[in-house]
């Protein structure tokens, strides 16, 4: 049977989402970065915005950092974040913007540059200790543009050797979430191009290495929910970078282009959380749901609030799938009936349930409207004068 309305409210109230510091700053395309009034200028102002989103929604208690974009006194920042009502979440090493990484980081032909990339990542382990973070969100942007530019197997050996050194630097309560990407910035090949390559590396690294699924990092038509189900079944789903895409890594607002796909992904999460298999259920509970979007033309805070709500809507609808009826239809080979059961949950308006969950958390029943009607937008625009933070 489906979860009751009261159960949905309870589980939505307990469903937490991580926002990321770079989601609040000036970003854009390869052609132009557009600034908007009130954009944070410092990492502390990024934390302020993350704390505001948490106060409005009640479900975003952590904010991810990207190093060196957010370089600062990390212990002091963690204390400051706690004073604002949030915590530091996952830490991401930047291995793609330094000039030395022109031909890659972990797979660079120059051993000195590979060493530099490893040391930068190990430094992030120290930052995790200072901030109380337990998750490293690792994306390796290495790849090539032309056939013959690099040797696939040699590069993989360098990659595994580097990742292993970083993994071994982690404390026992820390984990590495290893991302993959179909293409970009390398257009001929990417060293970790899909979930299978990420999974193989994680299996070679150890139990605390898990796959990170970015919704925008797949070819058109790829069944992401199938990937999620497989990784859950093997207890190797570490988390998500949540965004929306039309073509590739567009980093649009979550659920803005294909809300049905987001719902089906959440359906796999909800099913695993209900499973009697302890490994699967444990994996579902430990999944990191991190928003990873770049506000290119839209206002940053409204975009973040919109994405948080999209995640909640998709998860609430997933909880309403009548699992017992679905199993009966599947067992009977009732194709239309099974599809109708899933679609019926998707068609349900769950916004009243979200409002009840927010009331329980002491948050605003309509976070976006509350923000837009408040003094916060004008106050931030007036106070934050000067060069905004960005890439």
C-alpha positions as CSV (number, residue, x, y, z in Angstrom):
1,X,0.0,0.0,0.0
2,X,1.0,3.6,-0.3
3,X,2.3,5.7,2.6
4,X,-0.5,7.5,4.4
5,X,-0.7,11.3,4.2
6,X,0.6,11.6,7.7
7,X,3.5,9.3,6.9
8,X,4.3,11.4,3.8
9,X,4.4,14.5,6.0
10,X,6.7,12.9,8.5
11,X,9.1,11.6,5.9
12,X,9.2,14.9,3.9
13,X,10.0,16.7,7.2
14,X,12.9,14.3,7.7
15,X,14.1,14.5,4.1
16,X,17.2,16.8,4.0
17,X,18.8,18.4,1.0
18,X,22.2,20.0,0.7
19,X,22.7,23.3,-1.1
20,X,26.1,24.3,-2.5
21,X,28.0,27.5,-2.0
22,X,28.5,28.1,-5.8
23,X,24.8,28.0,-6.4
24,X,24.5,31.4,-4.7
25,X,27.2,33.2,-6.7
26,X,27.7,34.6,-10.2
27,X,27.9,31.9,-12.8
28,X,27.1,31.6,-16.5
29,X,28.0,30.1,-19.8
30,X,31.3,29.9,-21.6
31,X,30.3,33.2,-23.2
32,X,29.1,35.4,-20.4
33,X,28.7,35.5,-16.6
34,X,25.7,37.6,-15.6
35,X,25.7,39.3,-12.2
36,X,22.6,40.0,-10.2
37,X,22.0,42.4,-7.3
38,X,22.6,40.9,-3.9
39,X,25.0,38.2,-5.0
40,X,27.4,37.1,-2.2
41,X,30.9,38.5,-2.2
42,X,32.5,36.2,0.3
43,X,32.1,32.6,1.5
44,X,30.5,34.0,4.7
45,X,27.8,35.6,2.6
46,X,27.3,32.4,0.8
47,X,26.7,30.7,4.1
48,X,24.3,33.5,5.0
49,X,22.2,32.7,1.9
50,X,22.3,29.0,2.7
51,X,21.1,29.7,6.2
52,X,18.3,31.8,4.9
53,X,17.1,29.0,2.6
54,X,17.2,26.6,5.5
55,X,15.2,29.0,7.7
56,X,12.6,29.3,5.0
57,X,12.4,25.5,4.1
58,X,13.6,23.7,7.2
59,X,15.2,21.0,5.2
60,X,18.6,22.3,4.0
61,X,20.9,22.1,7.1
62,X,24.2,21.8,5.2
63,X,26.1,23.8,2.6
64,X,28.8,22.3,0.4
65,X,32.1,24.0,-0.2
66,X,34.3,24.1,-3.2
67,X,38.1,24.5,-2.7
68,X,39.8,26.8,-3.5
69,X,36.7,28.9,-4.4
70,X,35.8,28.9,-0.7
71,X,39.3,29.2,0.8
72,X,39.2,30.7,4.3
73,X,39.8,30.0,8.0
74,X,37.8,26.8,7.9
75,X,37.4,26.2,11.7
76,X,36.1,29.8,12.0
77,X,33.8,29.3,9.0
78,X,32.3,26.2,10.6
79,X,31.7,28.1,13.8
80,X,30.1,30.9,11.9
81,X,27.9,28.5,10.0
82,X,26.7,27.0,13.2
83,X,25.8,30.4,14.6
84,X,23.7,30.9,11.5
85,X,21.9,27.6,12.0
86,X,23.6,25.4,9.3
87,X,26.6,23.1,9.0
88,X,29.4,22.6,6.5
89,X,28.5,19.7,4.2
90,X,30.5,17.9,1.5
91,X,33.8,19.2,0.3
92,X,34.8,19.3,-3.4
93,X,38.4,19.7,-4.6
94,X,38.8,21.8,-7.7
95,X,41.1,19.9,-10.1
96,X,40.3,21.7,-13.3
97,X,40.9,25.5,-13.1
98,X,44.6,25.7,-12.3
99,X,46.8,26.4,-15.3
100,X,48.9,23.3,-14.4
101,X,45.8,21.2,-15.2
102,X,45.8,22.2,-18.8
103,X,46.4,18.5,-19.7
104,X,44.7,17.0,-16.7
105,X,45.2,16.5,-13.0
106,X,45.3,12.9,-11.8
107,X,46.0,11.7,-15.4
108,X,48.5,14.4,-16.4
109,X,51.6,13.1,-18.1
110,X,53.7,15.1,-15.7
111,X,54.2,13.3,-12.4
112,X,54.8,16.6,-10.6
113,X,51.3,17.8,-11.6
114,X,49.7,14.5,-10.6
115,X,51.4,15.0,-7.2
116,X,50.0,18.5,-7.0
117,X,46.5,17.3,-7.6
118,X,46.8,14.6,-5.0
119,X,48.1,17.0,-2.4
120,X,45.3,19.5,-3.2
121,X,42.8,16.7,-2.6
122,X,44.5,15.5,0.6
123,X,44.4,19.2,1.8
124,X,40.6,18.9,1.4
125,X,40.6,15.9,3.8
126,X,42.2,18.3,6.4
127,X,39.5,20.8,5.6
128,X,36.9,18.1,6.2
129,X,38.4,17.5,9.7
130,X,38.3,21.2,10.5
131,X,34.7,21.7,9.4
132,X,33.2,18.4,10.6
133,X,32.5,17.2,7.0
134,X,32.4,13.5,6.4
135,X,31.9,13.4,2.6
136,X,34.3,14.3,-0.2
137,X,32.5,15.0,-3.5
138,X,35.1,14.2,-6.1
139,X,34.8,15.2,-9.8
140,X,37.8,14.5,-12.0
141,X,37.5,16.7,-15.2
142,X,40.4,14.9,-17.0
143,X,39.9,13.8,-20.6
144,X,41.2,14.3,-24.1
145,X,39.9,16.1,-27.2
146,X,41.6,14.0,-29.9
147,X,42.4,10.4,-30.7
148,X,46.0,9.7,-29.8
149,X,46.2,12.5,-27.3
150,X,46.5,10.1,-24.4
151,X,46.7,6.3,-23.6
152,X,43.5,5.1,-22.0
153,X,45.0,2.4,-19.9
154,X,48.0,4.3,-18.7
155,X,45.7,7.2,-17.7
156,X,43.5,4.9,-15.8
157,X,46.4,3.5,-13.8
158,X,47.5,7.0,-12.9
159,X,43.9,7.9,-12.0
160,X,43.5,4.9,-9.7
161,X,46.9,5.4,-8.1
162,X,46.0,9.1,-7.3
163,X,42.5,8.3,-6.1
164,X,43.8,5.5,-3.9
165,X,46.2,7.9,-2.1
166,X,43.4,10.4,-1.4
167,X,41.0,7.6,-0.3
168,X,43.6,6.3,2.1
169,X,44.0,9.8,3.7
170,X,40.3,9.8,4.7
171,X,39.4,9.2,8.3
172,X,37.3,6.0,9.1
173,X,34.1,8.0,9.3
174,X,34.7,9.8,5.9
175,X,33.6,8.7,2.4
176,X,34.5,9.6,-1.1
177,X,31.7,10.2,-3.6
178,X,33.1,9.7,-7.1
179,X,31.3,11.6,-9.9
180,X,31.3,10.8,-13.6
181,X,30.6,12.8,-16.7
182,X,29.9,11.8,-20.3
183,X,31.8,14.7,-21.8
184,X,33.2,18.2,-21.2
185,X,35.7,19.6,-20.9
186,X,37.2,16.7,-22.8
187,X,35.2,16.0,-26.0
188,X,36.9,12.9,-27.3
189,X,36.9,11.0,-24.0
190,X,36.5,11.6,-20.3
191,X,38.6,9.5,-17.9
192,X,35.5,8.7,-15.7
193,X,32.8,8.8,-18.4
194,X,29.9,6.8,-16.9
195,X,28.6,5.1,-13.8
196,X,30.2,1.8,-14.6
197,X,33.7,3.3,-14.8
198,X,33.0,5.1,-11.5
199,X,31.7,2.0,-9.9
200,X,34.8,-0.1,-10.9
201,X,37.1,2.5,-9.4
202,X,35.0,2.6,-6.2
203,X,35.2,-1.2,-5.9
204,X,39.0,-1.0,-6.2
205,X,39.2,1.8,-3.7
206,X,37.1,0.3,-0.8
207,X,33.7,0.2,0.8
208,X,33.7,4.0,1.6
209,X,34.0,4.9,-2.0
210,X,30.6,5.3,-3.7
211,X,29.2,6.7,-7.0
212,X,27.9,10.2,-7.3
213,X,25.1,10.6,-9.9
214,X,24.8,14.1,-11.5
215,X,21.5,14.2,-13.4
216,X,23.0,16.3,-16.2
217,X,26.0,14.0,-16.9
218,X,24.2,11.5,-19.2
219,X,23.4,11.1,-22.8
220,X,19.9,12.0,-23.8
221,X,17.5,9.1,-23.1
222,X,19.7,7.3,-20.6
223,X,17.5,5.6,-17.9
224,X,19.0,7.3,-14.8
225,X,16.5,5.6,-12.4
226,X,17.7,2.2,-13.6
227,X,21.3,3.3,-12.8
228,X,20.1,4.5,-9.4
229,X,18.4,1.2,-8.7
230,X,21.5,-0.8,-9.6
231,X,23.7,1.2,-7.4
232,X,21.3,1.0,-4.5
233,X,21.2,-2.7,-4.8
234,X,25.0,-2.9,-4.6
235,X,25.1,-0.3,-1.7
236,X,27.2,2.0,-3.9
237,X,25.0,5.0,-4.4
238,X,26.8,7.8,-2.6
239,X,24.6,10.7,-3.6
240,X,23.3,13.0,-6.3
241,X,24.2,16.3,-7.9
242,X,20.6,17.5,-8.5
243,X,19.9,19.8,-11.4
244,X,17.9,19.9,-14.6
245,X,19.0,19.5,-18.2
246,X,17.6,19.8,-21.7
247,X,20.6,18.6,-23.6
248,X,23.6,17.8,-21.4
249,X,25.2,19.4,-18.3
250,X,23.0,22.4,-18.4
251,X,22.8,22.8,-14.6
252,X,19.3,24.2,-14.8
253,X,16.9,24.3,-11.8
254,X,16.0,20.9,-10.4
255,X,12.9,19.4,-12.0
256,X,12.5,22.3,-14.4
257,X,12.7,20.3,-17.6
258,X,11.8,16.7,-16.8
259,X,10.0,16.4,-13.4
260,X,8.8,12.9,-14.3
261,X,12.4,11.7,-14.5
262,X,13.1,13.2,-11.1
263,X,10.0,11.5,-9.7
264,X,11.0,8.1,-11.0
265,X,14.5,8.5,-9.5
266,X,12.9,9.4,-6.1
267,X,10.6,6.4,-6.6
268,X,13.7,4.1,-6.5
269,X,14.9,5.9,-3.4
270,X,11.6,5.4,-1.7
271,X,11.4,1.8,-2.7
272,X,14.8,1.1,-1.3
273,X,14.1,2.8,1.9
274,X,11.1,0.5,2.4
275,X,13.0,-2.6,1.5
276,X,13.5,-5.3,4.1
277,X,17.1,-5.8,2.9
278,X,19.2,-4.0,5.5
279,X,22.0,-3.2,2.9
280,X,19.6,-1.6,0.5
281,X,17.7,0.3,3.2
282,X,21.0,1.5,4.7
283,X,22.2,2.7,1.4
284,X,19.1,4.6,0.8
285,X,19.3,6.4,4.2
286,X,22.9,7.5,3.6
287,X,22.4,9.0,0.1
288,X,23.5,12.7,-0.2
289,X,21.0,14.9,-2.0
290,X,23.0,17.9,-3.1
291,X,21.7,20.6,-5.4
292,X,24.3,21.4,-8.1
293,X,23.0,24.1,-10.3
294,X,24.3,27.4,-11.8
295,X,21.9,30.3,-11.9
296,X,22.8,31.7,-15.3
297,X,19.9,34.1,-16.0
298,X,17.7,33.6,-12.9
299,X,17.9,35.1,-9.4
300,X,20.0,32.8,-7.2
301,X,18.0,32.5,-4.0
302,X,14.6,32.1,-5.7
303,X,16.2,29.4,-8.0
304,X,17.5,27.5,-5.0
305,X,14.1,27.7,-3.2
306,X,12.4,26.5,-6.4
307,X,14.8,23.5,-6.6
308,X,14.4,22.5,-3.0
309,X,10.6,22.4,-3.5
310,X,11.0,20.4,-6.7
311,X,13.0,17.7,-4.8
312,X,10.3,17.6,-2.0
313,X,7.5,17.3,-4.5
314,X,9.1,14.5,-6.4
315,X,9.9,12.5,-3.2
316,X,6.4,13.1,-1.8
317,X,4.8,11.8,-4.9
318,X,7.1,8.8,-4.9
319,X,6.0,7.9,-1.4
320,X,2.4,7.8,-2.7
321,X,3.0,4.9,-5.1
322,X,0.9,1.9,-3.9
323,X,3.7,-0.7,-3.8
324,X,1.4,-3.6,-3.0
325,X,-0.9,-2.9,-5.9
326,X,2.1,-2.3,-8.1
327,X,3.6,-5.7,-7.2
328,X,0.3,-7.4,-8.0
329,X,0.1,-5.7,-11.4
330,X,3.7,-6.6,-12.2
331,X,3.3,-10.2,-11.1
332,X,0.1,-10.5,-13.2
333,X,1.8,-9.0,-16.2
334,X,-0.7,-6.1,-16.2
335,X,1.5,-3.6,-18.1
336,X,-1.2,-0.8,-18.3
337,X,-2.3,-1.3,-14.7
338,X,1.3,-1.1,-13.4
339,X,2.0,2.1,-15.3
340,X,-1.3,3.6,-14.2
341,X,-0.4,3.0,-10.6
342,X,2.9,4.9,-10.9
343,X,1.4,7.7,-13.0
344,X,-1.5,8.1,-10.5
345,X,1.1,9.0,-7.8
346,X,2.8,11.4,-10.1
347,X,-0.4,13.2,-10.9
348,X,-1.2,13.8,-7.2
349,X,-1.0,17.4,-5.9
350,X,1.3,17.1,-2.9
351,X,1.8,20.7,-2.1
352,X,-0.7,20.7,0.8
353,X,1.4,17.9,2.3
354,X,4.6,19.9,1.9
355,X,2.9,22.8,3.6
356,X,2.1,20.6,6.6
357,X,5.6,19.3,6.8
358,X,7.0,22.9,6.8
359,X,4.6,23.8,9.6
360,X,5.9,20.9,11.6
361,X,9.5,22.2,11.1
362,X,8.6,25.7,11.9
363,X,9.4,26.8,8.4
364,X,7.4,28.9,5.9
365,X,4.5,27.2,4.2
366,X,5.4,28.9,0.9
367,X,9.2,29.6,1.1
368,X,9.6,31.3,-2.3
369,X,6.6,33.6,-1.7
370,X,7.8,34.4,1.8
371,X,11.3,35.3,0.5
372,X,10.0,37.5,-2.4
373,X,7.6,39.3,0.0
374,X,10.3,39.9,2.6
375,X,12.8,42.7,2.9
376,X,15.7,40.2,2.2
377,X,16.1,40.8,-1.6
378,X,16.3,44.6,-1.3
379,X,18.5,44.4,1.8
380,X,20.9,42.1,0.2
381,X,21.1,44.2,-2.9
382,X,21.8,47.4,-0.9
383,X,24.4,45.8,1.4
384,X,26.3,43.7,-1.1
385,X,27.9,46.3,-3.2
386,X,31.2,45.5,-5.0
387,X,32.6,42.5,-6.8
388,X,30.4,39.4,-6.4
389,X,31.9,36.0,-5.9
390,X,32.0,33.7,-8.8
391,X,34.1,31.1,-10.6
